[in-house]
């Protein structure tokens, strides 16, 4: 395991924690795509079926279980705890149909069919198909979140998407290192990972360029109103008091002017 793998896993987990904390802290899930979180849950559940078959290390087991738990926590927060703030109108359930082309691609192009894995049995064959489908599905899992942004201009997801892009970029570096150090290479993971990184970069740039910005003209109008009202309050007030029968005090008529 190299530093790029550890960095990628850490940033990926941080992104999940960030989205969960943001929802809890603001007590709403406005601008967060629940469909994207469901797709990621499908990704992790498909990819980590090997937890039931093999033991690699404590680190490996801990990170995989944590990814699954954090994703389901986000789903519960969106669809149960803060469901009243969930934007169903702009988060189309039809994006779940991405699951089917990912599965079809996995049956046709998986680690075994393209000879990335040469030794396998019946059980590992289906495990590899699930793993391959998760790789394909992850490429498009961010699409519902991006579509929601395009409809609402709510850039709340920007930092989350940026962390996903960073994690994926570090994983590409991890694969390069493993290729030279261990002579290991997965064409499915490499090609899909590069495509995913490109998509995430495009999404980040578009969010940054098109996110809703405060209206400076409106803010200036508000400032002007407060300035005028403050100026009025600062002016001295002239009050005229009329005394009955023009009473005189000290030999001079009191005009009743008070400043």
C-alpha positions in Angstrom: 0.0 0.0 0.0 1.4 3.4 -1.0 0.8 7.0 0.1 -1.5 7.7 -2.8 -3.8 4.9 -1.8 -3.9 6.1 1.8 -4.4 9.7 0.8 -7.2 8.7 -1.7 -9.0 6.6 0.9 -8.7 9.4 3.6 -10.0 12.1 1.3 -12.9 9.9 0.1 -13.9 9.2 3.7 -13.6 12.9 4.5 -15.9 13.8 1.7 -18.5 11.4 3.1 -18.1 12.9 6.6 -18.4 16.4 5.1 -21.7 15.7 3.4 -23.2 14.1 6.5 -21.9 16.8 8.9 -23.3 19.5 6.5 -26.7 18.0 6.5 -26.8 17.6 10.3 -25.3 21.0 11.0 -27.7 22.9 8.7 -30.6 20.6 9.6 -31.7 20.2 6.0 -30.6 18.5 2.8 -31.5 21.2 0.3 -29.2 20.9 -2.8 -28.1 17.4 -1.9 -29.0 14.6 -4.3 -30.4 11.5 -2.6 -30.3 9.6 -5.9 -26.5 10.1 -6.1 -26.2 8.7 -2.6 -28.3 5.7 -3.5 -26.1 5.1 -6.5 -23.0 5.2 -4.4 -24.6 2.8 -2.0 -25.1 0.4 -4.9 -21.5 0.9 -5.9 -20.1 0.0 -2.5 -22.4 -2.9 -1.9 -21.5 -4.4 -5.3 -17.8 -3.7 -5.0 -17.2 -4.9 -1.4 -18.9 -8.3 -1.7 -15.4 -9.7 -1.3 -15.7 -8.8 2.4 -17.8 -12.0 2.8 -15.2 -14.1 1.0 -11.7 -12.8 1.8 -9.8 -11.1 4.5 -7.0 -8.7 3.4 -6.3 -6.5 6.4 -7.9 -4.6 9.3 -7.4 -1.3 7.3 -9.1 -2.8 4.2 -12.1 -4.1 6.2 -12.5 -1.0 8.3 -12.5 1.4 5.3 -14.9 -0.7 3.2 -17.4 -1.0 6.1 -17.1 2.7 7.0 -17.8 3.7 3.4 -21.0 1.6 3.4 -22.1 2.9 6.8 -21.5 6.6 5.9 -23.4 6.3 2.7 -26.4 4.8 4.4 -26.3 7.4 7.1 -26.5 10.1 4.4 -29.4 8.3 2.8 -31.3 8.0 6.1 -30.7 11.7 6.8 -32.0 12.7 3.3 -35.0 10.4 3.1 -36.0 10.1 6.7 -34.7 12.6 9.2 -34.8 15.7 7.0 -37.1 14.5 4.3 -39.2 17.6 4.4 -36.3 19.6 2.9 -35.5 17.0 0.3 -35.9 18.4 -3.2 -37.7 15.5 -4.9 -38.8 17.7 -7.8 -35.2 18.3 -9.0 -33.8 14.9 -8.1 -35.2 12.5 -10.7 -35.5 8.8 -9.7 -35.0 7.9 -13.4 -31.2 8.3 -12.8 -31.3 4.9 -11.0 -31.6 3.4 -14.5 -27.9 3.9 -14.8 -27.6 0.6 -12.9 -28.7 -1.4 -15.9 -26.2 -0.3 -18.5 -23.5 -0.7 -15.8 -24.6 -4.3 -15.2 -24.7 -5.1 -18.9 -21.2 -3.6 -19.5 -20.0 -5.7 -16.6 -21.2 -9.0 -18.1 -19.6 -8.1 -21.4 -16.4 -6.4 -20.1 -15.2 -7.6 -16.8 -11.8 -8.5 -15.3 -12.1 -12.1 -16.4 -13.4 -11.6 -19.9 -10.6 -9.2 -20.8 -8.0 -11.3 -19.1 -7.1 -9.0 -16.3 -7.8 -12.0 -14.0 -6.7 -15.4 -15.2 -7.4 -17.6 -12.3 -11.0 -17.8 -11.0 -13.8 -20.1 -9.9 -17.6 -19.7 -10.2 -17.9 -17.6 -7.1 -15.1 -15.2 -8.0 -16.6 -14.9 -11.5 -19.7 -13.3 -10.1 -17.7 -11.3 -7.7 -15.7 -9.9 -10.6 -18.9 -9.0 -12.5 -20.2 -7.1 -9.4 -16.9 -5.4 -9.0 -16.8 -4.3 -12.7 -20.4 -3.1 -12.6 -19.6 -0.9 -9.5 -16.6 0.6 -11.4 -18.9 1.5 -14.3 -21.7 2.8 -12.1 -19.4 5.0 -10.1 -18.4 6.9 -13.3 -22.0 8.3 -13.6 -23.0 8.3 -9.9 -22.4 12.1 -9.7 -24.7 12.8 -12.6 -27.9 13.2 -10.5 -26.1 15.7 -8.2 -24.9 17.7 -11.2 -28.3 17.7 -12.8 -29.8 19.0 -9.5 -27.2 21.8 -9.5 -28.0 22.8 -13.1 -31.7 23.1 -12.1 -31.3 24.9 -8.8 -27.8 26.7 -9.0 -27.3 25.6 -5.4 -23.6 25.0 -5.1 -23.7 23.4 -1.7 -22.2 20.2 -3.1 -19.1 21.9 -4.5 -16.6 20.8 -1.8 -18.0 17.3 -1.8 -17.5 16.9 -5.5 -14.0 18.4 -5.2 -13.1 15.8 -2.6 -14.4 13.0 -4.9 -12.3 14.4 -7.8 -9.2 14.5 -5.5 -9.8 11.0 -4.3 -10.2 9.6 -7.8 -7.1 11.5 -9.1 -5.0 10.1 -6.2 -6.3 6.6 -7.1 -5.0 7.0 -10.6 -1.6 7.8 -9.2 -1.9 4.8 -7.0 -2.5 2.5 -10.0 0.5 4.0 -11.8 2.7 3.2 -8.8 1.4 -0.3 -8.5 2.0 -0.9 -12.2 5.6 -0.1 -11.9 6.2 -1.6 -8.4 3.9 -4.7 -8.5 3.3 -5.1 -12.2 -0.4 -5.0 -11.6 -2.8 -3.3 -14.0 -6.6 -3.2 -14.4 -7.7 -1.7 -17.7 -11.3 -1.4 -16.4 -10.3 0.6 -13.3 -7.8 2.7 -15.1 -10.0 3.7 -18.1 -13.1 4.2 -16.0 -11.2 6.1 -13.3 -9.7 8.6 -15.9 -13.2 9.2 -17.4 -14.6 9.7 -13.9 -11.9 12.2 -13.0 -12.5 14.2 -16.2 -16.3 14.2 -15.5 -15.7 15.5 -12.0 -13.3 18.2 -13.1 -15.9 19.4 -15.7 -18.6 19.4 -13.0 -16.4 21.4 -10.6 -15.6 24.0 -13.2 -19.3 24.3 -14.2 -20.4 24.6 -10.6 -17.9 27.3 -9.9 -18.7 29.3 -13.0 -22.5 29.0 -12.8 -23.3 28.9 -9.1 -25.8 31.4 -7.8 -24.1 34.6 -6.8 -25.4 37.4 -4.5 -27.0 40.3 -6.3 -24.6 43.3 -5.7 -27.3 45.8 -7.0 -29.9 44.6 -4.6 -27.3 44.7 -1.7 -26.4 48.3 -2.7 -30.1 49.3 -2.5 -30.4 47.8 1.0 -27.2 49.7 2.1 -28.5 53.0 0.7 -31.8 52.6 2.6 -30.0 52.0 5.9 -27.7 55.0 5.2 -30.6 57.4 4.6 -32.4 56.2 7.7 -29.3 56.5 9.8 -28.8 60.1 8.5 -32.3 61.0 9.5 -31.8 59.7 13.0 -28.6 61.6 13.4 -30.2 65.0 12.6 -31.2 67.3 15.6 -34.9 67.4 16.2 -36.7 70.8 16.4 -39.8 70.8 18.6 -42.0 73.9 19.1 -43.9 74.2 22.3 -46.7 76.8 22.5 -47.3 78.2 26.0 -50.7 79.5 26.7 -51.4 83.3 26.9 -47.8 84.0 25.7 -46.4 83.7 29.2 -43.2 85.5 29.8 -40.3 84.4 31.9 -37.4 86.5 32.9 -38.7 89.5 31.1 -38.5 87.9 27.7 -41.1 86.0 25.7 -40.4 82.3 25.6 -40.7 81.2 22.0 -40.9 77.6 23.1 -38.0 76.4 20.8 -36.1 73.4 22.1 -33.2 71.9 20.3 
